[in-house]
Amino acid sequence: MPLLLITGFVHSANAQDDLLRRAQGRFSGMTMGQGGGDSIAHRTGLEDSITIHFRYLDTSRMQNFDSVLFDFNKKIDLPWYHITLGNLGNASRSLLYEPIMKAGWDHGFHAYDVYNFTASDARFYNTTRPYAELNYVLGSRSEQYIRLMHTQNLKPNWNMSFEYRLINSPGFFQNQNTNHNNYRFTSWYQSKNKRYQNFIVIVGNKLQSGENGGIVNDGYLEDSVGGAFDERSNIPTKLGPDQPGSRNFFSTSIATGTFHTNATYMMRQQYDLGQKDSMVVNDTTVVPLFYPRVRLEHTIALNTYHNRFRDTYADSVYYDSLYSIKLDTARQEYFLREHWRELTNDFSIYTFPDAKNAQQFLKLGASFQSLKGTFDSNYVNIDNRDYHNFFVHGEYRNRTRNQKWDIEALGNFYVTGLNAGDYNAYVSLRRLISRQIGYLEVGFQNTNRTPSFVFNPISSFYLDTVSNDFNKENTSVLFGTFEQPKLRLKLTGRYYLTTNYTYFTNYFQAAQASTLFNVLQVSAEKIFRIGGNWNWKTWVVLQQRVGDGPVNVPLISTRNQIGYDGTLGFKNLRISFGGEMRYFTPYKAPQYSPLNGQYFYQDLTTVKLQMPDISAYLHFRIKSFSAYVRAENLNSIKFPQGGFTNNNVPTINYPYPGLQIRVGIFWSFVN
């Protein structure tokens, strides 16, 4: 609280989500490769035909398209430092220490966050021509990835966009099939006199993922070449029916799995008070201008969350041994469900000290949040709860007109309600020192938060037999970033201090660490030119825990690419090909609990990769058409017998597949 008073700034929930979105991308990679980023005009070859920009909800800064050819992970929206349970669409976790830095209510289900569309990631476009994108990836074992996007201005001051994505993958092992559907609709309207703006975002996510509990024994992976278990779908798993998953593209039947369905319906309205002006373009055209001095803003958002686990073939031995759950018969159906409805009303006021700099403002506001939870177990309604929160928030942001300084300070404080006393405070300063030296950013964030609701005994997914009353978590982070575009170098350091960290000690028991522990995190991203158009791109993250905390992280996590980035002498061709490697040092990695969808701390078994994950890639673009051809997990080849059965196991009992071929096309259209 004293820190909050010193900074004097508080922050809304939507802006906080935007902060998390930016923070989560801090290790996603620099603009590296042939010519750096690539504009949409350059890719389409229609420089005079279309002008298109976009912005996010909580920033008025317009941005251009920026496409990096070499980075396939950005195409499928799965960061390189994330580990799945062996199949695209399964639960994922980060190799990096990334505590939840969000004050207020949180349901606690985050193992599938990377597969969600969100309102904070929604792009609001302004385009002179209708524009569309078609993305399609076909992978081994009928893996399918489809993304469609279309945007157009219905009027010069009114844009709409629609985006749809499908991830469907049966996987290599039993009962790990996934089927995710996402859609997002946006509307951005601005009145002709520039005083009024209206933003609408509608987002829907339907995530379905099979849960197999891991393979019964890693010994099945060592079966001799030519044996029955070379076909990995024959290896028995701990959960689900004892049969391979369906390879039918249209099949969504998941007998044992996790089902998350969520939706967002949000509208934001803004009305500005200020001074009018105009700009004469030619003798017949006058462009109206408006410089806001005061802005009134109202935001209303309805969010719904349906979190479910269903096991049609629940094994009484498995449930009793790992969860102490007694089933009536040896095989029966088991079901958990938790439904939340969140309605938030927010009113904010902006002031603009410099009338001609919309990137400098002070924002103050207040929000009322209504929460309704419904909790079910085995199809029996066990409870209904109504909660509320009232919090104040604010923000100061300034990007100077010479673009040498960026200042951002924000936070929020929960005054009354379920999460009373929670707060978040953030401040950062970014400076362009000089074109020769580069950019420097330093900052600080402190979050005091109620543990996620999954740690509340009322939750359907709280399976512990002991009712715990946990204290508020508190996490502080000091961070700094140095970027030198000319050297294609980025260095980042983050130092976390965490107390009252809440976690799971095994498949279902919750606990809280009362002692303070620290985590130091240093990352480097760099391109080395080998010669000609041959480059070595490297991402390296060094992490070290200090103190006795229930968190284990690999000392080193790294991704490296060595390859060619150029044109091969063809004017319209951009091509990137070579080899890629990902590796992390041995450490006691967390395990996964299927019933509550949580990764939990373990300190007994060290997880070690057989070899680094190795891929060969060929990516190329011809005007608006891009193609990606990849051979992944080449490291799984077994010498001297042959065959791709030397699987890496980055999570206990959850192997990665063998050789995986992916072919993708990414096409943009200007109508």
N, C-alpha and C positions, 0 to 999 in steps of 0.2 A: 504493500500500500504506500509506503513512503516513496518508493521509486516511481509509482504512478503519479503521485503528487508532484514530484520533481520534474518529470517529463511533461506533465500537464496534458497528455494526449490519451485519448481512448479511442477504441476502434470497433466498427460494426462487425457482425458475424460474416457478412459477405466479403468485406475487405480482408478479414482474417483468413478466409478460405483462399483468397487470391494470394495472400502472403505465403500460405502453405504450398500453393501451386508453384510459385516461383522458387521456394526453397527446395522443393522436391526435384527441381530440374538443375540443381547447381552442379551435379556431376554428369550431366547428360552429354557433355562434349562441346567443344568449341566449334566455331565455323571453320573447319579445316578441310583442306583438299584443294583440288584444282580451282583456282580463282576464288576460293572461299565460298560464300553463299551464292545463291543463284536466283535471280529475280524471275517473277512470272513472265514478264515481257520477253526475257531472254529465252525462257523455256518454250514459249509458244511460237516465237518467231513472228509475233504480231504486235510489235512495239507500238504502232500507231492505232491499233484497233481496240485496245482495252487499257483502262487504268483501274486498278483494283487495290484497295487497302483494307485493313481491318483493325479493330481495337478490341480490348477486353472490357468487361463490365465496369471494373473498378479503376480504370485508367482512361484518360481521354487521348492518350498518345497514339497516333495512327502508326501502323506498322506495315511493312511490305512483306510479301511472301519470301521465304528463305528456305531453300531446299538443299540439303547436303546429300550428295549421291552415295557416298561410301557407307553411311550409317543405316543399316537395315533395321536396327532396333527401333529407330524412330518411326519407321513405316508401320510397324506392328504395335507401337506404343508399349513396349516392354523394355525398361531400362536395362542396360548391360549388366548392372550390378544386382539385378534381381534373380533369385533362384525360385523355380517352380517345383511342384511335386512330380515333375517328369513329363508334363504335357501342357501345351499352350491352352490356357484357360483354367488350369488348376490353381489352387491357392499358391501365392507367391510370398516371398519375404526378401528383405534387403540385406545385402552383406554389410551394409553400413549401419552404424548406430543412428537411428532416426526416431527419437522419442516423440510422442504426440505433443505438439506445441499449440494446443487449441484449448482455450478456456471454455467452460460451460458444458452443457449436456453433450454426451457422445455415446452412441449405442455400443461401440466396442468391437464391431466386426470389420476388420481392415485387411484380411488376407486376400481379398479380391478387389481392393481399391484400384489397382492398375487397370482393371477391365471396365471401370465405370466412366461414362460421360458425366460431366459435372457442369453446373451453371457457371462456376468461376472460370472454366476453360472455354466457355462459349465465345465464339468470334462474331463480332458485329461488322459486317462488310459494307463497303461503299464501292460500287463498281459501275462503269459506264456501259458494260455489256454483260448479258447473262454468262455465267461461268459455272462449269461443272467438273468434277473429278470422279474417275472410276478406278478403284484399286482392287486387284484380285490376286490372291496368293494360293497356290495349290502345293500342298506338301505331302510327304509320305504318309501312308495309311489314311488316305482320304481327308487329310487336314485341309480345311477351307477357311480363308479369310477374305471377306468382301467388305468394301467400304464405298459408299456413294455419297457425294456431296453436290448440292446445287445452290447457287445464290444469284439473285438478280435484284436490281432496283425496280420496284413497281412504279415509282416516281423518283425524280432526282433526289428527293428528301425522305424516301421510304425504301428500306431494304428488307428483304426476307431471305432466310437460308434454311435449308433442311439437310441433315446429315444422318446416315444410317450405317451401322456396322454389324456384321455377323462373324462370330468365331465359332466354328464347328470342328471338333477334332476328336475322333475315337481314341487316339493314343495307341501306344505300343503294348501296354500292359492291361490287365483286366480291370474293369470298373473304374476307369479314369477318364471316360468320355466327357466332353464338355460341349455346351451349346449356349452361347451368349448372344443376346440381341440388344442393341443400343440404338436409340434415336435421339435427335436433338433438333429443336425448331427455335429460330430466333427471329425477332422483328425489331427493327430500329427505325423510329420515325422522328423527324425533326421538323418543326413548323417553319414556314417560309421566312418568318421574321426572326428565327434563330432563338426565340425565347423558351420554347417548350420542346422537351424530348421525352420519348416514351420507349422503354425497352421491355421486351417480353421474351422470356426463356421458358421453354417446355422441354424437359429431359426425362427419358425413361430408360431404365436398365433392367433387363431380365437375365440373370446369371444362373446357369445350371451346371453343376460340376459333380461328376461321380467321385465318390470317396471309397478307396479300396483299403485304407488303413495301412498301406505299405505291403510289400511282398512278405510272405510268411518267413522266409529265411534267405539271407544273402547268398547262401550256398548254392541256391538254384542258378545263380549267375555264372557259377564256375563249372556248370555241366559241360562235359566234353563236346567238342565240335561235332556236329551231326546228330546230337542228342535231341530228345523231345523238347527241351527247354531252350534250344536255340531260337525257336519261335516264342518270343517273350510273352505272348498272350496265353501261353500254356502254363506259366508260372502261377501257382495259387497265391491269392491275396487274402488278407485278414477279414475284409468286409465285402459284401455283395455276392451276387450269384456266381457260381463256379463255371463261368463261361466267358468267352471273348466278347468284347463290346461290339455293337452293331456298326458296320461300315456304311450304313445308309445315310446319305447326306441329309435327308429329310427327317431322320429319326431323332426325336428328342426324349426318348424314354430312358430315364435314369432310375434304376431300382433303388440304389443306395447313394445318397448324395446330399449336397448342400444346395439350397435354392435361395437366392437373394433377389428380391424385386424391389426397386425403389423408383421414385418419381419426384420431380420438382416442377412446380408451376409458380413462376415468379413474374411480377410486373413492377417496374420502377418508373416513376414519373418525376420529371424535373422541370421547374419553372424558374427562369432567370430574370433578375432585375439588374439594369445597367444602362449603358449608353449605346445608342444606335449610330452607325456610320455606314459608309458605302465606298465602293471602289469602282472607278470607271475603267472598264477594259478596253472599250472602243467607243465610237460615236453613238452606237445603238445599244450597248450592253452596260448595265450598271449592276454590280454584284453587291447585295446588301450585306453589311457586316454588323456584328453585335458583340460588345465587350461586356461580359457579365461582371457585376460587383457583388451581388448576393444571389445565392441559389437555394431554393426550397426543394427538398427531395422527400418523396414517400416511396417506400418499398414494402410490398406485401409478398410473402413467399409461403407456399404450402409444400411441405415435404412429407412423403410417406415411405416407410421402410417395412418390408415383410422379410423377415429372416427365418429360414426353416431348415431343419434337418430331418430327413426321412430315410429309414432303413427298412425295406420291405422284407429282408431276410436276416433280421437281427439274430445274432448268435449269442445265446445265453452265456456261454463260457467266456467269450470275448468281453461282453459287457460286465460280467461279474469280476473278472480278473483285473481289468483296467479301470473301471468306473465304479465298482461296488454297486452296480445296478442289478437287481434281481428280476429276471423275467419269468413269466408264468410257464412258458414252454421253451423247448430247445430252440425252436425257430418261430419268430413272430414279428409283427410289424412294430417299429418304434418310431415315435414322431415328437419333434419339438418345434414350437412356433412362437415367434415374438413379433408383434405388430406395433409400430409407432406412427403417430401422426403429429407433425410439428408445424405450427402456424406462427409466423413471425411478422409483426407489424413494426416498421421502423420509420421514424421521422428525423431528418437531418437538415442542418443549415450550413451552407458554405459561405465563406467570405473570400474575395480575391483582392489581395493588397495591390497587385499590379494589374491594372485593367487589361493590358495587352499581353499578359502572360497567364494563360489558363492552366499552366503546369505548376503554378504557385497558389496554394489555397490552404485555408484552415477550415476543418469540418468538425462540427459537434452535433451529437444526436442522442437519441434514446430509443430503445427497442423493448417491446413486450412479446414474450415467447410463450405460447401455450402448447403443452405436451400431453398426449394421451397414449398410454401404453396398454396393450392387451397381451396376456401371457397364457400360453397353452402348453400342456404336456399330454402326449398320447390322446389328442383330440378332445381333451377336457379343459374347459376354460377355468383357470385357477385364480385369476385375478384381473382386475381392471384398475388402472391408476391414472389420475389427472394431476399434472404438475404445471407450474408456471415459473418463468424467470423474468425479471426486469433488470436491464443493464443499460449503462450509459457508455458512450463510445465517442471517439474523435480521432482526428488525424491532421497532421501538418505535412505537406509535401511541397517541395520546391525544386524545379529544374530550371536553372538560370538560362537566360536567353542565349548566352554564349556556349551553353551546354557543357560547361566545365565543372559545374557542381550539381549534385543530386542529393537532396536531403529528404529523408522519410522518417517520420516519427508517428507512431500509432499505438493504440491499446484499447482495452475495454475493462469495465469493472461491473461485476454482477452484484446489484444492490440488495435484492430480495429474491426469494424463490428457492427452488431445488438446489441451485448451484451458488447460493449467496456466498460471497467472499472470494469467488474465483476472479482472476484477472489475468490480463496479458499486456505486456508492454514491450515495444520494439522501437529501436532507433538505428538508423544507418546513415552513413555519409559516404558518398562516392565522388571522387575527384579525378578529372583528367589532369595529370601532372604536366605532361607535355606529349606531343606526338612521338618523340624519341623515347621517353621513359615509359609511358603507358598510363593505365588507369589503376587507382587504388580505392578500395572500399573497406570500411571498418564499421562494425556495429555490435549491438548487444540486444538480447531478448531474454525476458524473464516471464515464465508462465506458472501460475498457481492454479491448479485444476482439481476438480473432483474426479476420482478414478472413473473410467468408463462404466456404463451401467451393467455391462456383463459381469462386473465384480460386485454387483448389488445382489443380495440374497433373493430379492423379488424376481430377478430375471429368470426366464424359462431356461436359460443356458448356464445358470449358476448351479453346478452339479455337486459342489462341495457339501458335505454333511454338517459343516460348522458354519454358522452365520458370522461373518466378519464385518466389522465396522471400521473401514479404512480411513486414514487421515488423507488430507489433500496432498497430491503430488506437487513438487516444486522443482522446476528445471530452469537453469540459466545457461545461456550460451554466449560466448564471445567469439566473434568471427571476423575474418579479414580475407580479402581477395585482391590479387594483383594480376592484371592482364597486360600483356604486351603484344598487340596484334602483329607488329612487324616481325617479331620473333616467333609468332604463333605459339605463345606460351601463356598458360593460366595456372596460377598457384592459389590454393585455398587452404585456410586453416580454421578449424572450429574447436573450441574447448568447452565441453559440457560439464556442468555441475548439477547433479541430480540427488534429491532426497525423497524419501517416502515412495520409492518406485514400486508400483504394483505389478504383479506378474503371476504366472501359474508355475507351480513347482513340479507338477506332473500332468497327467491327462485331465484332471478335474479340480485339483486343490489350489486355492488362491492364497497368496501371501503378499506381504509388503515389507520392503527393505527399509529399516529405520535409519541406517547409517548413510552418510554422504559418500558418494563415489564420483569419480571424474572420468571422462573419456576424451582423449586427445585424438583429433582427426585431421590429417594433413593430406591434401591431394595435389597432384600435378597433372596437367594435360599439355602435351607438346607434340609438335610436328618436327621431325628431323628430315631434311632433304638428303637423300642418299646420293643422288646423281640424276641429272636430267629430270624426268617426271616421276622418278621413283622416290617414294616417301616411306618413312617409318612414323606411324602415329601411335602414341602411347598415352594411356590413362593409368595412373598409379595412385592408390589410396593407402595410406599408412594409418593404422588405428592402434591405440593402446588404452586399456582400462587401468585406472589408478584407484586403489581402494578395493574393499571387499563388497562388490556389487553383483547382483544376479544377472549380469550381462556378459556374454562372451562374443568377441568379434575376431575375425582373422587379422593377423598382424599386417598382412599385405594382400590387397585385392588389385588385380590389374587386367587390363585389356590392351592388346597390341595388334596393330595391322601393319603389314609390310606389303606394299604393292605399288602399282602404277596408277597415276591419276593424270589423265591428259586427253588428247584428241586423236592420237595416232595419225595426225596429219589431215584429218577430215574436218571440214569447217563446221558442220552441224552435229558432230559427234562429241559427246562427253562420256568417257569410259573410266571405270575404276575396277581393277582386278588384282587379286593377290591372295594372301593368307591371313587368317585372323586367329588370335589365341586369347583365351580367358582363363585366369587362374587365381586361386586364393590359397594361402598357406593353411596347413592343418590347424583346426581349432575344435572346441567342443560346441558344435552347432546345435541350435535348438531343434527339438522334435515337434511333431504336429499331432494335434488332437482332433480327430474328425468330428466328434459330436458337437463340440462348441466352436469349431473353426478357429482355434487359437494355436499359435506356436508357443511352446513352453520351454523353460530353462532346464538344462540338464548339464551336469558337470562330471560325468563318468566316462563317456565314450568320445574319443577324438575322431572327427570326420576328416578324411584325407582323400584327395582326388588321386585316381590311378595315374592320370596324366592331365595336363591342361586340356580344356575344351578347345579343339582345333577345327577350323572351317576353311574352306576354299570358296572364293566368291568372284563373281563376274557381274558387275552392275554397269549399265550403260543407258544413255539418254540420247534420243534423236528428236530435237525440237520438243514437242509436248508429250512424247512417248518415252517412258522409262521401263526398263526390264531388270529384274533381279534373278540371278541363277546362283544357287548356293548348295554346297555339299557340307553339311554340318556333322559334328561328332566324329570326324575322321579319326580321332584319338581312340575310338573304340575298336579299331582293327586289332585282331589277336594274332600275334606272331608266335611260332612260325606256322600255326595251323591255318590261319586265314579266317575270314568271317568277322563281322562287327559285333562282337559279344563281350568286349572288355569295357563294360559300362562304368561310368563314373556314378558315384552315389553321394551327392552333396547334402542330402538329408537322410537320416537313418531310416533304412528300409524303403526309400523312395529313389530308385535308380533313374538316371537319365536314359533316353533311348540310344540305340546304336546309330548307324548311318542314317541321316535324314536329308532328303533332297527337297529343296523348296524352289519353286519358280513363281515369280510374281510380275505383274504388269501394273503400271501406274500411269494413267492417261488423263490429261486435262483437255477440256474443250471450251472454246469460246464460240458462243452462238451468234 
